Amino acid sequence: MCIQEYEKISGQLVNFDKSLIYFSGNVDLETQQQVGRILWVRISNNPEKYLGLPTMVGRRKKHAFVDIKERCV
Protein backbone atom coordinates (compact mmCIF):
# COMPACT_ATOMS: atom_id res chain seq x y z
CA MET A 1 0.00 0.00 0.00
CA CYS A 2 1.31 3.47 -0.83
CA ILE A 3 0.77 4.83 2.70
CA GLN A 4 2.90 2.05 4.18
CA GLU A 5 5.57 2.75 1.57
CA TYR A 6 5.51 6.43 2.51
CA GLU A 7 5.91 5.56 6.19
CA LYS A 8 8.81 3.25 5.42
CA ILE A 9 10.67 5.76 3.24
CA SER A 10 9.99 8.89 5.32
CA GLY A 11 10.23 7.37 8.79
CA GLN A 12 6.95 9.11 9.64
CA LEU A 13 3.76 7.37 10.70
CA VAL A 14 0.31 8.36 9.49
CA ASN A 15 -2.10 8.97 12.38
CA PHE A 16 -5.31 7.47 11.06
CA ASP A 17 -7.27 8.77 14.07
CA LYS A 18 -6.58 12.31 12.84
CA SER A 19 -6.79 11.57 9.11
CA LEU A 20 -9.77 12.68 7.02
CA ILE A 21 -10.54 12.69 3.33
CA TYR A 22 -12.77 15.24 1.64
CA PHE A 23 -14.50 14.76 -1.71
CA SER A 24 -16.19 17.23 -4.00
CA GLY A 25 -19.92 16.92 -4.48
CA ASN A 26 -19.31 15.22 -7.83
CA VAL A 27 -18.10 11.99 -6.20
CA ASP A 28 -20.89 9.54 -5.39
CA LEU A 29 -21.22 8.20 -1.86
CA GLU A 30 -20.34 4.61 -2.77
CA THR A 31 -17.03 5.69 -4.31
CA GLN A 32 -16.26 7.87 -1.29
CA GLN A 33 -16.85 4.93 1.05
CA GLN A 34 -14.70 2.60 -1.04
CA VAL A 35 -11.79 5.04 -1.05
CA GLY A 36 -12.19 5.62 2.69
CA ARG A 37 -12.01 1.88 3.35
CA ILE A 38 -8.97 1.43 1.11
CA LEU A 39 -7.07 4.31 2.73
CA TRP A 40 -8.35 3.57 6.27
CA VAL A 41 -9.50 7.15 6.78
CA ARG A 42 -12.75 8.80 7.76
CA ILE A 43 -14.76 10.82 5.27
CA SER A 44 -15.47 14.46 6.03
CA ASN A 45 -18.43 16.27 4.51
CA ASN A 46 -17.07 19.73 5.26
CA PRO A 47 -13.60 20.04 6.76
CA GLU A 48 -13.57 23.56 8.16
CA LYS A 49 -9.93 23.75 9.21
CA TYR A 50 -6.62 22.02 8.61
CA LEU A 51 -3.68 22.83 10.87
CA GLY A 52 -5.73 25.72 12.25
CA LEU A 53 -6.30 27.29 8.84
CA PRO A 54 -9.55 27.37 6.87
CA THR A 55 -9.61 24.77 4.11
CA MET A 56 -12.14 26.55 1.94
CA VAL A 57 -11.88 30.29 1.38
CA GLY A 58 -14.64 31.87 -0.64
CA ARG A 59 -15.22 35.48 -1.56
CA ARG A 60 -15.14 36.65 2.06
CA LYS A 61 -11.39 36.19 2.56
CA LYS A 62 -11.05 38.74 5.37
CA HIS A 63 -13.80 36.97 7.32
CA ALA A 64 -12.17 33.56 6.85
CA PHE A 65 -8.94 34.66 8.54
CA VAL A 66 -10.29 36.90 11.35
CA ASP A 67 -9.60 34.37 14.13
CA ILE A 68 -6.01 33.88 12.95
CA LYS A 69 -5.42 37.63 12.92
CA GLU A 70 -6.83 37.91 16.46
CA ARG A 71 -4.48 35.18 17.72
CA CYS A 72 -1.45 36.98 16.26
CA VAL A 73 -2.24 40.41 17.71
Secondary structure, 3 states (H helix, E strand, C coil): CHHHHHHHHHCCCCCCCCCEEECCCCCCHHHHHHHHHHHCCEEECCCCEECCEECCCCCCHHHHCHHHHHHHC
